[in-house]
Amino acid sequence: MKMYKLAIAGGGSTYTPGIVRSLMDRLEDLPLSEIRFYDIDGERQSKVVVAAKAVIAEYTDSIKITETTDPETAFEDADFVFAQMRVGKYAMRELDEKIPLSHNVVGQETCGPGGLAYGLRTIFPMVELIDYVEKYAKESCWIVNYSNPASIVAEGVRKLRPNAKVINICDMPVATMRNMAGILGVEREDLVVDYFGLNHFGWFTKVEVDGEDRLPELREHISKWGLLTEDISKIDYRHADSSWIKTFKNIKPIMDFFPDYIPNPYLQYYLLPDYIVENSNKEHTRANEVMEGREKSLFETVSKFEETGILEDAFHVGVHGIFIVDVTVSIAQNLAKRYLVMVENNGTIPNLPADAMIEVPALITNKGPVPKYVGEIPYFHKAMIEQQLASEKILVEAITEGSYEKALQAFTLNKTIPSAIVAKKILDDLIEANKEYWPTLEKKYKEGSLVH
């Protein structure tokens, strides 16, 4: 039996114990000889690994556990690497959300100016991780990447490390499918969906169960309830907070306007930005919810375990952990299972640029994803995607060229920002907040140097 060595980059993430439990549930499909936890914050990681070790101990004592801040130790001879980095942690996420809101613009970690800021922090660390993996891991090693903002990270990797063995994934489409399945009274695995777009910026065009398209039934339900089951307790714990309930409810007004397709929940930030801002608490954002909720709960659980030896069931395996393991099993066993992932377009959607990093159904093999042909998409959706794509591509150019002007172009193009004046104010505030993390963005022209 082939045994695998797996490294989790971002071992200090609060998602790590849940991912580990999902790995343990699938040991027959993905036998592991070693799990390595790697993080630049060793102190934080050591606390999380206490919980991860306790989870592993419930299943087996035969897996070697390594905890490290050294990349060679982490990736030497590895078969798979899970990447889930959060550069700047939740302190910077809070600023990503609150600085735009102070200008009456959407404050969200992956969408709008907050997502652009997070992208500028993450691209180079992701490239560094790829270089470590290519230097130390097996030649066959795949990086399965959850690091956000996934669309910008995917574009950065495409541009800077085009031959890297990276599969960029996101659990938001899977979480949306979980809700669809709950509404339809079936299992998520029973759904076969068609979908197109960018990450956090796409649409479900078909939802089949046993060959029957159930999208009309979902439309009728959404017109009353949004994308929520009547029994909210059936929602995955990670998406059961009040902010997530609002997010799934907001699919209703979007589909009232545009009923053809079911939108990715994150499209609320682009299609309803004024409504989102009006209903946001500028002093208490999603970052605060997470720090006061999931973060606090995890570390309290670890402290209690160290005191009593009792591990509370705080590491529920939701779609986040299940999905990354599903994708990895499909690679390892060359199953060619169909999942929604990010791929370079190359004609999958003929009326979008060939080098766009799109999110579509693909068969996951040991040689990478094989995307399902989508065909041309409607002009409305094409236009929206191309504006968002331009914002993301120019942002990557801004970081690679160290260009202030291109960063400002990227912010100005983002649909959540109403004008270049507001874009500049937000960008300048974010530059000040990100001094420790962003490369220097040089101005080609001094302010006031142009002849008017």
N, C-alpha and C positions, 0 to 999 in steps of 0.2 A: 504494500500500500504506500503510495506517495504521500509524504508528509511535507507540510509547508511551514516556512518561517514568515511571519507577518509582523510588520512594524506599524504602529499607529503614531503618526506625526501630529502632534497636538494632543499628547497623552494626558495633559492637564485639563482637557475639555470636560464639561459636565456631561457631555454625551457619551464619553468613553465607557462608563460602566454598562450603559444600555447596549452599546455596540458589542461589548464583550459578551453580554448575555446572549445576544443574537448569534454571535460566533459559536458559543457553547451549544446552543440549540441546533446548530448545523454541523456539528463535528463529524458526523458520518459523511457529509457531502464535502467538507473542507477540513480534513484532518490536520491538526496543527502540532508541530513539535515545539514551537516557540512563539511567544508573543512578546514583542519589544515595545516599550512605551518610551517615546522620545518627545521632549519638550525643552525649550530654552529656559523655561521657568521651572527649575527642578523642585523648588519648595512646594509650589502649587500641585505639580504632578504627583509628588510623593503622597499627598493627601488623597488624590483621586485614585491612585494605584492601590491604596489600601482597600478601597471598595471593589476595584476590579479584581484584585487577588481573591477577595472573599467570594465574589461571584464565581470565579474559576474553580475555587475549592469545592463548591457545591456540586460540580460535575466531574472533576478529574484532578489527580495529583501528578499527571504524567507530562504536563506542558511546562516547559522551562519559561520562566518569567524574568524578563530583563527590563530594568528601569534605568534610563540614561539621559544625559544632556549632550552626549558625544555622538555626532552623526555617523562616524565609522562604526561604533559599537551598535548603533541602531540599525544600520542598513546593510552591514556586511552579509553578503550571500542571501539577502532577503528575496522571497518569491513575490510578495505583495506589500505595498505600502498604502495605508489609508491616510489621506491628508485632510486635516480639519483645523487649520490654523486660524487664529483670530488675532491679527496683529494690533496691538494696543489694548487688547482685552475690552472689558465692558466700560471702562472709563472713557475710552475713545469712541465706543459705540454711542455712549450717552451724548457726547459732543456732536457726533455725526447727526444725531436726531434733533438736538436742541438748538444748534446754531442755525440750521435752515428755518426751523419754526420761529426763531426770533425775528426772521425776515418774512414771516407769513407764507412760508413755502413748506411743502411736505418734508417732514423729518422722519426718515426711515433708513434702516441700516444698509439695504441693498438697492433701493430705488431712489431716484432723484439725486440731489447733491450729496446726501449722506452716502449713497452707494458709490458715487464717483470718488469721494474722499477715501472710503474704505478700499476701493480699487487701487488708488494711488499708494496706499500703504502696503498692499498685498502682493502686487505683481512681482517685484524684485525678490521678496522672500520666497515666493513660490518657485521662481527660477532657480534660486539658490538650493532649494530642496530638490528640485529635479537634478541639478548638477551633482549633489551628494549621492542621490540614488543611482545615477548613471556611473558614478565613480566606484561605489562600493557594492551595490546589489548585483544579483544575477542579471545577465543580459536579457533574460526573458521577463524580468520583473515589471509588473504593471503598477502604476500609481492610480488609485481610485480616489478622485478628488471631490471632497465636499466643501472645500474652502470657498467662502463668499468674498465678494460678489461674483458668483460663478460665471456669469456671462463675460464680465470684464477680465477675470482671471483666464478664462478659456481663450479670449482674444489675445491677451498678453503672451500666453504659452504658444499659441499658434504663430505669433510674430517672432518671438525671441527664441523658442526651442521647438521648431516645427516638426522635428522627428522624435520628440519625446513620447514615451509610451504612457500616456495619460488619458484616462477616461474621466471626463468632467460630468458629474451627476448632481441632481438636486431632488430633495424629497417632497417639494411642494406639489408637483403634478401627482405624485403617488398619494400624498395626503388628500388631494382633491378627489382622486379616484376612490379612496377609502370612504369619503363622504357620499360619493355617488353610489357606491355599493350598499352602504347603509340605507340610503333612500330606496334603492331598488330591492332590498331584501336578499342580496346575494353576497358572495365573498368577493373581496377586491380582486383576487386572482381569476375570478370568472369574467372580468371585464377585458375586452379588447378595444383599445381606443386608437383613434387617429388624432393627431395633434401636430400643430406647427407653430413656430415662433422662435424667439430668443428666450434665454432663461429668464424666468419671472416676467415674461412678456409674450404670452402665446394663447392659443385657443384650442379647445377640444372640438373637433368637427364631427366625430362619430363615437358612439359608446355602444358597443355590441355585447350581448350576452347570448351565447349559443346561436350566433349568427343573426340575431334580431337586433336592429338598431333601437335602443331604448332612449335616445336623445329626446324624442317628443315627450315621453313620460317625465323625463327630468326637467324639461322646460315648464311643464305644467306645475310640477312641485316647486320649482324655483320661483315661479310667479307668486307663490303664497309664502314660502318659508325661506327663500334664499337657498344656499347649498348646505342646509342643516337638516339633520333628522329631527323629527318631533321630540325624540328622546335625546337630549344633548349629552347625557351620560355615556352614550355610545361613541362619542368623539375621542380620539386619541388624546391622552392626558396633555401632551405638549401643545395641542391646539385647542384646549378647553378654557383658556383664560378669556376674560371679557373682551380683550382686544381682538382675539381670534374669532370669537363669536360675531363681533361686528364685521370683521373681514369677510366671513362666509355669508353673512346677511347682505353685504353690499354687492354680491353677485346679482341679486334681484334687480336693483335699479340699472345696473349695466345691461342686463339682458332685456329689461323693459325698453331700453333704447336700441339695442343691437341684438335681436333675438336669435340670429342664425346659429351662433356657436357659443359654447360655454367658456368664459374667459378664465385664464389663470387668476387666482384671487388677487395677486399683486397688481393687476391692471387697474385696480381701484385707485392707485396712486397717480396714474397717468390720465384716467378718464374722469375721475371725480376729485381732482386735487383741491379745489376750493372747499368742497364738502368735508374732505378729510381734515384739512387745516382747521376749519371752523369747529370740528368736533374733537380736536386734539387738546390735550392738557400740556401746555408748553413747559410746565415745571415737572411733570411726571410722565415719562414716555415709556415705551416698551422696554428700553434698557433697564429702567428702574423696576419694572414688573419682574424681569428675569432675575435681576440681582436680589430682589426681595423674595423671590419665589424659588425658582429652580436652583440658583446658585446657593442661596442660604440653606435650602433643604438638603442639598447634597452634602455640604460640609458639616451640617449638624448631624446628619446620619452617620458620617464617617467618625465624628467625635464620639457619638453614642456607641458605635461598634467598638471603637478602641477601648471604651470604658467598660462595656458590658459583654462584648463578644456576640451581641445580637445584631444581625444585619436586617434592618427593615426593608420591605420590598419597595424600595424607592427607585428602582432602576427598571421600570417597565419597558419591555421591548416594543416600541412603537414603530411606525413606518420608517423612521430615520435609520434605526439599527438594522431592521429587516432588509431595506432596500440595498444598502451598501454590500451586505453579505450576499444577497441574491445575485447582484451583478458580478461579484467576485467568484461565486460558485459557477456561474455561466462561463466566465473566462477560464477558470481552472479545469473544468470538465468539457470545455468546448461545446456547450449545450445549444448555442445559438438561440437563447431565450430572447423574447421581445420585450424591451424596456425603453422608456423615454430617456434619452441621453443627449449630450451636446456633441455635434460633429461638424466638420467643415462641410459647407453646402455642396460644392462641386456638382451642381445640376440637380440636386434633390428637390429644390424649389427653383425652377428655371428662371423665374422673373425676380430673383434676388441675387446679389453678387455671389460669385463662386466662392469667395474667401470668407463669407459670413459664417460665424459659428452659431449654427441654428440648433434648436432643440426639437427632435422628431423621434418617432419610433425607430428602433434599430435592433438588429439581431446581434447579440453580444457573443463573440467568439474569442478563441485564444489569440487571434491576430488583431483583435479590436472590433469596434462596432461596424456593422454593415447597415447603413440607413435604408429605410423603406422610402421609395420614390413617392413624393407628395404631389408634384405637379404645380402648375401655376396657381397662385393664390389671388383672392380678390384685391382690387386696387386699394380699398380702404385699409385693409390689413397690411398690404405691401407698403403703403406710404407711412403708416405708423412704425412699422418695423425698421424701415430705412432711416427714419429720423433717429430712432433710438440707437440703431447700429452705427450711424455716423457719430453720434455722441460718444459711444464707447470706443470706436476705432480712433477717433481724434484724441481721446484721453490717453490711450496707449501710446500714440505718437508723442503726446505731451511729456509723458514720463521718460520715454526713451530718448527724446531730444532735449529734455530739460527746458521746455518751452512754456512760459507763462501764457503767451497769446493762444497757444493751442489748448491749454487747460481752460482758458476763458471761453474759447469756441465750444469746447465739449460741454461746459456748464450752460452756455447760452442755448445750445441745441436741445438740451434736455427738456422734455415736454412739461415737466413739473415747475419749471422756472419761467416767470412771465416776461422777462426782458433782460437785455444785456446789462442794464444798470443793476438790477437785483442780482444777476449772476456774478458780477464783479464784487459786489459787497459780500456775498456768501463765500466766494472763492478766497477773498482776502482774509476773511475771518478764519476760514479753515486752514489757510497757510500758516497763520499764527498758531493755531491749535495743534498743527501737525509738524512743528519744527523738528521734533525728534524722529519723525518717521518718513516724511516725504523727502525726495531729492530736491535740490534747489531748482526752482523754476525761474529762469532768467527772462527778463523783458528785452525784446529785440529793440524796442524804441523807448526812450525815456518819456515819462508822462509830460505832456505839453510840448514835446519836441516837434510835432508835426505842424506844418504850415496850414492855417485855416483860411 
